[in-house]
Amino acid sequence: MMEERYHRIVVDGETYYREYCERIDRYGNELLTEEELIETLLWEVVEDEITVDHHRVENALRRMMDQTDQNLIRNYILFLERQLSD
């Protein structure tokens, strides 16, 4: 279980976030803006970046000999694209 949390701190109407460690009952040194906090959290949880190049995918599909396999892959790609747009 993650012990570090972030507390919202409002100073003169401006919102900041500060890391708080429950285990040692202490705050981190930095006050972060919302954008900095989001960037920090994304950096901690995103493991990999995947780039989809539709041109390369289509070229790879054309090289597949089995039409059934081509259709299966195309349908799966369409499914994934629909999931992204929802």
C-alpha positions as CSV (number, residue, x, y, z in Angstrom):
1,M,0.0,0.0,0.0
2,M,1.3,3.4,-0.9
3,E,2.1,5.5,2.1
4,E,2.6,8.8,0.4
5,R,-0.5,11.0,-0.2
6,Y,-1.0,14.5,-1.3
7,H,-2.8,17.2,0.6
8,R,-4.4,20.2,-1.0
9,I,-3.2,23.4,0.5
10,V,-4.8,26.8,-0.3
11,V,-2.6,29.8,0.2
12,D,-4.1,33.2,-0.5
13,G,-6.7,31.7,-2.8
14,E,-4.1,29.7,-4.8
15,T,-4.3,25.9,-4.7
16,Y,-1.2,23.8,-4.2
17,Y,-0.5,20.2,-3.4
18,R,2.1,18.8,-1.0
19,E,3.2,15.2,-0.6
20,Y,2.5,13.8,2.9
21,C,4.0,10.5,4.2
22,E,1.7,8.8,6.7
23,R,4.4,6.4,7.9
24,I,6.6,9.2,9.2
25,D,3.9,11.8,9.6
26,R,5.8,14.4,7.5
27,Y,5.3,16.6,4.5
28,G,7.6,16.7,1.5
29,N,9.6,19.9,0.7
30,E,7.8,21.0,-2.4
31,L,4.5,22.8,-3.0
32,L,3.2,21.6,-6.4
33,T,0.7,23.2,-8.7
34,E,-2.1,21.0,-10.1
35,E,-0.3,20.6,-13.4
36,E,3.0,19.6,-11.6
37,L,1.2,17.1,-9.5
38,I,-0.5,15.5,-12.5
39,E,2.8,15.3,-14.3
40,T,4.5,13.8,-11.2
41,L,1.7,11.2,-10.8
42,L,1.7,10.3,-14.5
43,W,5.5,9.9,-14.4
44,E,5.1,7.4,-11.4
45,V,2.4,5.2,-12.9
46,V,2.9,5.2,-16.7
47,E,5.2,2.3,-17.6
48,D,5.5,2.6,-21.3
49,E,4.5,4.7,-24.3
50,I,3.0,3.0,-27.3
51,T,2.9,4.7,-30.7
52,V,0.5,3.4,-33.3
53,D,1.5,4.1,-36.9
54,H,-1.5,3.2,-39.0
55,H,0.6,3.1,-42.2
56,R,3.0,0.5,-40.7
57,V,0.0,-1.5,-39.3
58,E,-1.6,-1.6,-42.7
59,N,1.6,-2.7,-44.4
60,A,2.0,-5.5,-41.9
61,L,-1.6,-6.6,-42.4
62,R,-1.1,-6.7,-46.2
63,R,1.9,-9.1,-45.7
64,M,-0.2,-11.5,-43.8
65,M,-1.3,-14.4,-46.0
66,D,-4.4,-15.4,-44.2
67,Q,-7.4,-13.2,-44.9
68,T,-9.2,-14.4,-41.8
69,D,-6.2,-13.3,-39.7
70,Q,-6.2,-9.9,-41.4
71,N,-9.9,-9.4,-40.7
72,L,-9.4,-10.4,-37.1
73,I,-6.6,-7.9,-36.5
74,R,-8.5,-5.1,-38.4
75,N,-11.6,-5.7,-36.2
76,Y,-9.5,-5.7,-33.1
77,I,-7.9,-2.4,-34.1
78,L,-11.3,-0.9,-34.7
79,F,-12.5,-2.1,-31.3
80,L,-9.5,-0.5,-29.6
81,E,-10.1,2.8,-31.5
82,R,-13.8,2.8,-30.4
83,Q,-12.7,2.3,-26.8
84,L,-10.4,5.3,-27.1
85,S,-13.2,7.5,-28.5
86,D,-15.8,6.6,-25.8
